[in-house]
Amino acid sequence: HNNGAAGIYLENQVEEIPLVRNNTIYDNGTYGIEVSQTGADPDPNIMNCIIYGNDSNDLYKDGDSFNNVKYCCLQRTYSGIGNIVADPCFMNPSDPNDLHINEDSQCKNAGDPNGNYVGETDIDGEARVYYGRVDIGADEYYWSPADYDEDGRVNFVDFVLFANSWQITDVNISLDDDNDVDF
């Protein structure tokens, strides 16, 4: 995020195919991912990434195109499976350092359904998969049921809402889905 040039720049040819997976590459000075003439041949595998809002464009490969882009949220169309061209819908768009996706994001549950994410975590150290399928990008959308004011934090404001509803029936505050606020 916010690099003066490309978010990721691949310069020299490599033995193994580079894998760029589960990243949010946003608001960089030129491209999201750039590959030089001598870089990354064969193409890097780019999977489950948000590559959006970069000044020049999302992907650039000198004299060629990318062929292994899958399950990504991009600024323009690529032929790979599962790609979407859409605004990633960051949770707090007024804060360029908050790259969490919101509940309306098309990136939710849109990552590679066949990947192995066991033991992996997102940018917050939370499990890589919630709600059945991995999300596109570095953030895995998760909303705590105790975050009543939906600001992304469980804090004193949420406690006040909970305490004010103590031992009454309130379906919006009940954490165990029995409609009452109790032990």
C-alpha positions in Angstrom: 0.0 0.0 0.0 1.1 3.5 -0.9 4.4 2.7 -2.5 5.9 5.4 -4.7 6.1 2.9 -7.6 4.6 -0.6 -8.0 3.2 -2.5 -5.1 5.1 -5.6 -6.1 7.9 -5.4 -8.7 9.4 -8.6 -10.2 12.6 -8.0 -12.0 14.8 -11.1 -12.6 13.9 -14.4 -14.1 13.4 -17.1 -11.5 13.6 -20.9 -11.3 10.3 -21.5 -9.6 7.0 -19.8 -10.5 6.4 -16.9 -8.0 3.1 -17.1 -6.1 1.4 -13.9 -5.0 -1.6 -15.0 -2.8 -4.0 -13.4 -0.3 -2.7 -9.8 -0.7 -4.3 -6.4 -0.9 -2.2 -4.3 -3.2 -3.8 -0.8 -3.2 -3.0 2.9 -3.9 0.5 2.5 -5.3 2.3 5.1 -7.5 2.3 3.0 -10.7 1.0 -0.5 -10.9 -0.3 -3.1 -8.4 2.1 -5.7 -9.8 4.7 -5.0 -12.4 7.0 -7.5 -14.2 10.1 -6.3 -16.1 11.3 -7.7 -19.4 13.6 -10.1 -17.6 11.3 -10.8 -14.7 9.1 -13.8 -13.7 9.1 -16.1 -16.7 6.9 -18.1 -16.6 4.1 -15.8 -15.3 3.7 -15.5 -11.6 0.6 -17.2 -10.1 -1.6 -14.4 -8.7 -4.5 -15.6 -6.6 -7.0 -14.3 -4.0 -5.6 -10.7 -4.3 -7.3 -7.3 -4.3 -5.3 -5.2 -6.8 -7.1 -1.9 -7.0 -6.8 1.8 -6.9 -3.2 1.9 -8.2 -2.3 5.0 -10.2 -1.4 3.4 -13.6 -3.4 0.2 -13.4 -3.5 -3.1 -11.7 -1.1 -5.3 -13.6 1.8 -4.6 -16.1 4.1 -7.0 -17.8 6.6 -5.4 -20.2 5.7 -6.5 -23.7 3.3 -9.3 -22.6 0.2 -10.0 -20.5 -0.6 -12.0 -17.4 -2.0 -15.5 -17.9 -2.3 -16.9 -14.3 -4.6 -14.5 -12.5 -7.3 -16.2 -10.6 -9.9 -15.2 -7.9 -8.8 -11.6 -7.8 -10.6 -8.3 -7.5 -9.1 -6.0 -10.2 -9.6 -2.7 -12.0 -9.9 -4.3 -15.4 -10.9 -7.7 -16.9 -8.4 -10.7 -17.0 -9.2 -14.1 -18.4 -8.6 -16.2 -15.3 -11.3 -18.0 -13.4 -13.1 -16.3 -10.5 -11.8 -12.8 -11.2 -14.1 -9.8 -10.5 -13.9 -6.2 -11.6 -15.4 -4.2 -8.8 -14.7 -1.8 -5.9 -13.4 -4.0 -3.1 -15.6 -2.0 -0.6 -13.2 -1.3 2.2 -14.7 -0.9 5.6 -13.4 2.6 6.2 -12.8 4.3 2.8 -11.9 7.6 4.5 -8.9 5.9 6.1 -6.4 4.8 3.4 -4.6 2.5 5.9 -7.7 0.5 6.8 -8.0 -2.2 4.1 -10.6 -4.4 5.8 -13.4 -5.3 3.5 -17.0 -4.6 4.6 -19.9 -7.0 4.7 -21.2 -5.9 1.2 -17.9 -6.5 -0.5 -17.9 -8.8 -3.5 -14.6 -10.1 -2.2 -16.3 -11.9 0.6 -16.3 -15.7 0.1 -15.1 -15.2 -3.4 -11.5 -16.6 -3.2 -10.2 -19.9 -4.5 -12.6 -22.6 -3.0 -10.0 -25.3 -3.6 -7.0 -23.8 -1.8 -5.5 -25.2 1.4 -5.6 -22.4 4.1 -5.0 -24.6 7.2 -3.0 -22.7 9.7 -3.0 -19.4 7.7 -4.2 -16.1 9.2 -5.2 -12.8 7.7 -3.8 -9.3 8.4 -5.4 -9.3 11.9 -4.1 -12.8 12.9 -7.6 -14.2 12.5 -8.4 -17.5 10.8 -8.0 -17.3 7.0 -11.5 -18.8 6.4 -14.7 -17.8 8.0 -18.2 -18.5 6.7 -17.1 -21.4 4.6 -14.9 -19.9 1.9 -11.8 -17.8 1.8 -12.1 -14.1 1.0 -10.2 -12.2 -1.7 -7.5 -10.0 -0.3 -5.4 -9.8 2.9 -8.4 -9.5 5.2 -10.9 -12.2 6.1 -14.2 -10.6 6.8 -15.4 -11.5 10.3 -17.9 -9.6 12.4 -18.1 -10.4 16.1 -21.6 -10.7 17.3 -20.6 -8.6 20.3 -19.8 -5.6 18.1 -23.2 -4.1 18.4 -22.4 -0.7 16.9 -20.6 -2.4 14.0 -17.4 -0.3 14.1 -15.1 -3.2 13.9 -14.1 -3.1 17.6 -15.7 -4.7 20.7 -15.3 -1.9 23.3 -17.0 0.0 26.0 -19.7 1.4 23.7 -20.8 -2.2 22.9 -20.7 -3.1 26.6 -23.1 -0.2 27.4 -25.5 -1.5 24.8 -25.2 -4.9 26.3 -25.6 -3.7 29.9 -28.6 -1.6 29.1 -30.3 -4.7 27.7 -29.3 -6.9 30.7 -32.0 -9.5 31.6 -34.6 -8.3 29.0 -35.7 -9.7 25.7 -33.7 -8.1 22.9 -33.0 -10.1 19.7 -30.4 -7.6 18.6 -28.3 -7.9 21.7 -28.6 -11.7 22.5 -25.3 -13.4 21.8 -26.7 -17.0 22.0 -29.7 -16.5 19.7 -32.3 -17.2 22.4 -33.6 -13.6 22.2 -32.9 -12.8 25.9 -29.8 -11.2 27.4 -28.6 -13.4 30.2 -25.7 -15.5 31.4 
